[in-house]
Structures are given as C-alpha cells and as structure tokens.
Amino acid sequence: MERGPLSGLTMEELLRLPLDIFRYSYGRVTVQDFTHILSLFDAFWKYKGDPTVENPHVFMKSGLHSNGYINCLEVLKFCNLCEIFALLSARALRRVYSGPVDWVVGPGNSAINFIHDLAKFLQAEVHAFTEKDADGRPILWNRFTIPEGKKVLIANEVMTTSDGSTYEAKWGVRRGNVLPVTFIPYALVLAHRSKDFFLDDGTPVVPVFHFDIENFVSDSCPYCKVGSEAIKAKIPRENWERLIKSSRA
C-alpha cells in the first residue's frame, strides 16, 4: 500500500490535527494512512495468516463470514477526524459529480456524525438519517420529509455488500417519503470493503478508501472448514478484544 502523510503520526498527533491544513494541501491521504489511523484506535481487524482453529473470524450482520472488519465509529467519534474524513469524502464525490446536493442521508446509527459533517462540506441544506426496524435494518424513514425536487445523496461510513445498509437506507427513503425523491446518481462510502461497486438498484458507488476484505457464505467459508469460530465483531465487547488480540499474536 502507498504510504501517505498520516502514516507516521501518533494517536495524540492525530487528535490535534487541524482541519485547516486539509483545506489547502496535505498530500494525498492513502488507504495505508486510513488503515494506520483505524489500527491506532483499535477500529481495524484483519485475520492474520492462514485459517486456524485457534483464531476466530467474523460473523457479519448480513449472515456472511469475513476475514476482516472495520469499525469506523471508533475514529469518527472524534470531532476533528470526522471532519477531516468528511472533507476528503466530499472531494471524492466532487471528482465525479459537480451538481447540487440538497440533502445528505445515511443509515443510523454509526454514519450520523459522518453525514452531518459531509453535508456541511457539500453545502447541503439538510442531513438526515434512517432508523432501524425490529430486525436491525436501517429502513425506517419516519422523522423527515424531503420536498419534491431536492437532490439527495445517500452516504455511509462503511459498505460491505450491494444490498446492505447503504442500499437499505436508500430503499427506506424511497419507500417512506410521502413525495417522490430525486437521488443523485451516486452513493458515497468512506470505507468500501466490498466486491460490489454498485448498489442493488444499479447506483454506482464512489469509494473514498477501498479495502480487499473477503466475505464468505457459511457453507464455503475456509475458516469454518478448519474449525475457526465465527463470532460477531462487536457484541459482546469481549468479541472485539478477542479479534484484536488474535491479529497481534
């Protein structure tokens, strides 16, 4: 991976990093930079080495199994870092789309801070979010009404599959808004860890940082085949600690 200007910074230096230097020039922020930051804040896990019975792997909300996990919330909860990555994301969108963005909408809950800051840098009027149904899908659109003709961007902090939370949020807005919704022709994702570069409805995805992380159906999971335990990444908290510890062993 290409080394960028943030890869050598400590956690303390990152938390003091001002947004203003990114408004002008700070070099190209790379996937290695972003991985370094995620790792410092224990927000990135990747299976180390070949599958073994000793080390667990991840069972995703989608039902898929995976050899990696990105927990952007652990970075985006810090105000300066959330602003910095929202600015970089706005620039990524503007490289492919120069039209108006009136609303920025994402799935609750982890993406809410990110889409708020993203909306500011895109000079949008409103940021809003979908809510989760009883099954945990972010498809409920009950609090807001988008006026007809407003241009809506769907954005997310992480994308794993074409039919996951990014698509579900868009589907929920389309279904739940009382007026027809005009979406801009892209979806924006900060951490893209998917093989899919389109949502289920064909919308192209603009990734800010792309990661080569594998997903598997349980019947063909190479980690399950050797006896590796599939665990949820964040619930309970001890699971995440297990994963991080296994990657450092």
VEXVEX-8353 format. One record per residue (C-alpha): residue number from 0; x, y, z. Coordinates in Angstrom, 2 decimals, decimal comma. Layout:
NUM_X_Y_Z
...
This chain:
0_0,00_0,00_0,00
1_1,15_3,52_-0,77
2_2,42_5,41_2,28
3_0,93_8,86_2,77
4_1,41_11,86_5,10
5_-0,57_10,46_8,05
6_1,00_7,01_8,36
7_3,69_8,07_10,84
8_1,50_10,12_13,18
9_0,72_9,03_16,73
10_-2,76_8,96_18,24
11_-2,03_12,17_20,15
12_-0,84_13,92_16,98
13_-3,91_12,79_15,07
14_-6,27_14,13_17,72
15_-4,57_17,53_17,44
16_-4,58_17,52_13,64
17_-6,35_20,67_12,42
18_-8,84_20,60_9,57
19_-7,39_23,77_8,01
20_-4,29_22,05_6,63
21_-6,57_19,78_4,57
22_-8,41_22,75_3,09
23_-5,31_23,58_1,11
24_-2,76_20,80_0,77
25_-1,51_17,93_2,92
26_-0,53_15,45_0,29
27_-2,66_12,55_-0,84
28_-4,25_10,63_2,02
29_-3,91_6,94_1,17
30_-5,52_3,67_2,20
31_-2,37_3,00_4,24
32_-2,94_6,28_6,11
33_-6,52_5,35_6,84
34_-5,57_1,81_7,88
35_-2,91_3,23_10,21
36_-5,47_5,50_11,86
37_-8,07_2,75_12,18
38_-5,48_0,44_13,71
39_-4,31_3,03_16,25
40_-7,86_3,35_17,52
41_-8,49_-0,43_17,52
42_-11,01_0,06_14,70
43_-9,46_-2,33_12,16
44_-9,10_-6,09_12,29
45_-7,75_-8,45_9,64
46_-7,27_-12,19_10,06
47_-3,58_-12,92_10,50
48_-2,12_-15,74_8,44
49_-3,88_-18,88_7,26
50_-7,16_-20,10_8,80
51_-6,62_-21,95_12,09
52_-8,84_-23,46_14,74
53_-7,27_-21,21_17,39
54_-8,25_-17,84_15,91
55_-11,87_-16,73_15,35
56_-13,26_-14,95_12,33
57_-16,24_-12,62_11,93
58_-19,92_-13,41_11,54
59_-21,48_-10,37_9,83
60_-24,95_-8,93_10,32
61_-25,65_-9,93_6,71
62_-25,08_-13,59_7,62
63_-21,81_-13,69_5,71
64_-18,50_-14,63_7,30
65_-15,42_-12,44_6,87
66_-11,67_-12,22_7,41
67_-11,75_-8,51_8,20
68_-13,77_-5,83_9,97
69_-13,76_-2,03_10,03
70_-15,34_-0,14_12,92
71_-15,27_3,47_11,70
72_-17,25_4,74_14,68
73_-14,14_4,43_16,87
74_-12,45_7,05_14,66
75_-15,42_9,19_13,59
76_-16,45_9,83_17,19
77_-13,51_12,24_17,38
78_-14,70_15,58_16,01
79_-11,55_16,62_14,14
80_-11,08_13,23_12,48
81_-14,73_13,04_11,49
82_-14,45_16,47_9,86
83_-11,22_15,56_8,06
84_-12,66_12,37_6,57
85_-15,91_14,09_5,67
86_-13,92_16,73_3,78
87_-11,93_14,06_1,93
88_-15,19_12,28_1,11
89_-16,79_15,45_-0,25
90_-13,77_15,91_-2,52
91_-14,05_12,31_-3,73
92_-17,67_12,89_-4,73
93_-16,87_16,17_-6,45
94_-14,36_14,41_-8,68
95_-17,25_12,59_-10,35
96_-20,29_14,78_-9,64
97_-20,44_18,58_-9,76
98_-24,19_19,07_-9,40
99_-26,20_20,22_-6,40
100_-26,63_18,17_-3,23
101_-29,54_19,40_-1,12
102_-29,89_16,55_1,37
103_-27,32_14,03_2,64
104_-28,92_10,91_4,06
105_-27,34_7,85_5,64
106_-28,28_4,92_7,83
107_-28,40_5,29_11,59
108_-26,55_4,99_13,81
109_-22,80_4,94_13,09
110_-23,00_7,15_9,98
111_-24,91_10,05_11,59
112_-21,88_12,14_12,63
113_-20,18_11,48_9,32
114_-23,14_12,52_7,16
115_-23,61_15,68_9,25
116_-20,07_16,84_8,52
117_-20,26_15,64_4,92
118_-23,39_17,73_4,39
119_-21,53_20,83_5,57
120_-18,68_20,38_3,10
121_-21,09_19,69_0,25
122_-23,03_22,82_1,24
123_-26,20_20,78_1,55
124_-29,28_22,17_3,25
125_-30,06_19,15_5,44
126_-28,52_16,00_6,81
127_-30,86_13,20_7,89
128_-30,85_9,51_8,68
129_-32,94_6,39_8,51
130_-33,69_4,36_11,62
131_-33,56_0,64_12,31
132_-36,55_-1,67_12,24
133_-37,11_-4,59_14,62
134_-34,67_-6,69_12,60
135_-31,92_-4,07_12,78
136_-32,24_-2,91_9,17
137_-31,91_0,90_8,70
138_-35,01_1,25_6,52
139_-37,39_3,36_8,61
140_-38,00_6,90_7,33
141_-40,43_8,49_9,77
142_-38,91_11,74_11,06
143_-38,30_13,68_7,85
144_-39,99_14,67_4,61
145_-37,84_15,52_1,60
146_-39,51_18,17_-0,59
147_-40,06_17,24_-4,19
148_-37,19_18,19_-6,50
149_-34,47_18,23_-3,83
150_-31,31_16,34_-4,79
151_-30,49_13,59_-2,29
152_-27,13_11,89_-1,70
153_-27,03_8,53_0,05
154_-23,80_8,14_2,03
155_-22,38_5,69_4,55
156_-19,23_5,21_6,58
157_-18,81_1,52_5,62
158_-20,13_-0,69_2,81
159_-19,89_-4,48_2,83
160_-22,46_-5,70_0,29
161_-24,55_-4,22_-2,52
162_-27,77_-4,86_-0,61
163_-26,51_-3,82_2,85
164_-27,17_-0,73_4,93
165_-26,25_1,78_2,20
166_-28,82_0,32_-0,17
167_-31,32_-0,27_2,64
168_-31,18_3,40_3,62
169_-31,89_4,44_0,05
170_-34,72_1,93_-0,25
171_-36,20_3,15_3,04
172_-36,16_6,79_1,94
173_-37,73_5,96_-1,42
174_-40,42_3,87_0,24
175_-41,10_6,12_3,23
176_-41,04_9,63_1,80
177_-44,52_10,93_1,03
178_-43,24_12,75_-2,06
179_-41,13_11,43_-4,98
180_-37,40_11,52_-4,21
181_-34,68_12,62_-6,63
182_-31,41_10,86_-5,81
183_-28,12_11,99_-7,29
184_-26,66_9,23_-9,49
185_-24,01_8,06_-6,99
186_-23,72_6,68_-3,47
187_-20,71_7,73_-1,37
188_-18,87_5,38_1,01
189_-15,91_6,23_3,23
190_-14,61_2,69_3,87
191_-15,52_0,39_0,98
192_-14,77_-3,22_1,91
193_-16,95_-4,80_-0,74
194_-16,51_-6,55_-4,07
195_-19,57_-4,62_-5,24
196_-19,15_-1,17_-6,77
197_-22,88_-0,75_-7,39
198_-25,86_-0,85_-5,06
199_-28,56_-3,41_-5,70
200_-30,52_-0,91_-7,78
201_-27,51_-0,23_-10,06
202_-26,36_3,02_-8,40
203_-22,56_3,38_-8,79
204_-20,65_3,65_-5,52
205_-17,91_6,24_-5,00
206_-15,42_4,73_-2,51
207_-13,04_7,02_-0,63
208_-10,90_4,13_0,66
209_-11,20_0,61_-0,75
210_-10,13_-2,49_1,22
211_-9,61_-6,01_-0,11
212_-11,52_-7,91_2,56
213_-13,21_-11,21_1,77
214_-16,77_-12,30_2,56
215_-17,94_-15,91_2,52
216_-21,22_-17,77_2,78
217_-21,05_-20,14_5,72
218_-21,15_-23,34_3,64
219_-17,99_-22,37_1,75
220_-16,15_-20,44_4,45
221_-12,48_-21,58_4,55
222_-12,21_-20,51_8,19
223_-15,16_-22,63_9,28
224_-13,70_-25,61_7,41
225_-10,67_-25,68_9,72
226_-12,74_-25,15_12,87
227_-12,28_-21,38_13,35
228_-15,16_-19,96_15,39
229_-17,40_-17,37_13,69
230_-18,22_-14,57_16,16
231_-19,98_-11,23_15,97
232_-17,41_-8,46_15,95
233_-18,83_-6,02_18,48
234_-21,41_-7,84_20,60
235_-20,38_-8,60_23,26
236_-17,42_-6,23_23,60
237_-15,19_-9,16_24,55
238_-15,50_-10,47_20,99
239_-13,74_-7,44_19,56
240_-10,98_-7,82_22,13
241_-10,57_-11,46_21,07
242_-10,26_-10,49_17,42
243_-7,74_-7,72_18,06
244_-5,67_-9,98_20,30
245_-5,60_-12,74_17,65
246_-4,36_-10,32_14,99
247_-1,46_-9,22_17,19
248_-0,34_-12,69_18,26
